[in-house]
């Protein structure tokens, strides 16, 4: 085995020469993998995942599992089914799309979230959020909600009750028909001792609809609603303001130590970076007292990384065009940072879509995504996963991979998650077996 350290190249000590499949339950990992929805890095232990087997097309049986630090499967934990709630419960309460490693009182813990739907007897609907809490072995956290799932009260314009008919049924779990989760949507974080979630939800019924993008705050130990939001600090659920008369759609969020948060969101054909105070009201002092920074929409796919006083946004190229990824750097107060406002490009044709971003512990910026291109006379688009790294100065790290980029690998088609820690650079990578078959999903570990 080659033990020479080569930053930006696959780590030969991890998995099979740097690649480890995420095993499905009861199926050969050489052929099938778990269809991963959320995933989370667990420093010191490896990577945790939640998803569904490829032979579970209705997505009725959610499973947790783990891949160890060295890329081996954690067979001692195995595949752990999500613990169901007693009925009646809202639809989709365990179709988790976000996952956060969030230790509590020195104990390992994961938080998850899922959009859910309540249905009244008269057919009125409220879309809200369920939040799960699980220990290292993926068992429900004692004292948190019911069986580890918190169901904060949903929003209704007036008094409603949901129908017992809204109990989970197999057909309801067909909602997650995508083959990989889209990071754009619910954002989940822990800061200043509270769990905050940003999500799109609201009410729809015969008399009209009342939908918003919300900030929800709960107690991390119990899952109970935690007041502190709004001008008076009395709310646990607060509607975030519109932008140009349009509801904002969350793309990325960064939850800061003081309870405030940065939110990158889209509204129509615009993208906005906004800062919110700990009570989830808009911080109008941000960006020279404008309260927001407007960014080009381009593909609508963005990364965001925050370290100390630096915020960097990556804006991916549109699918099908020959274009680079653009970076935009700002301070936490919204002032431009020229060193990180630049273009990232390859000397190759295609769309460079680096939509995942994270700083390492040396202040270097790691970007992950894919290059999408046409090859010769092939009418179909091709995709190859790429990872890039910048130095803390904002310059391309020429000692990383080949001139700042990881080499293309035929087994790595696209990135669906980026996790940077002391073990290296881990990417949740997908490989399309065919146009309709489930993805083959792996962790690719690159040396740092």
Protein Blocks (a to p, Z undefined) as FASTA:
>chain_A
ZZbdcehiacfkgcjehiacdddehiafklbccddfbdcddehiapadddddfklmnopa
ccdddddfkopacfknmpaddddddddddehklmcfbdcdddeehiacdddddddddddf
kopacdddddddddfkopacehiajehiacdddddfbdcdddfklpccfklmmmmmcfbd
cfbhcddddeehiacddddeddddfkbccdddddddddfklopaceheajkopafbdcdd
deehiacddfbdcddfkopacddddehjadcdddddfkopacfkgghhnopacddfklop
acdddehjbccddddddehiacddddddddfkopacfklgccdddfbecjdddfbdcddf
kopacddddddddehjbfbdcdddddddddfkopacfkgojehiacddfklmbdcbdcdd
fkbccddddddfblmbccddddddddZZ
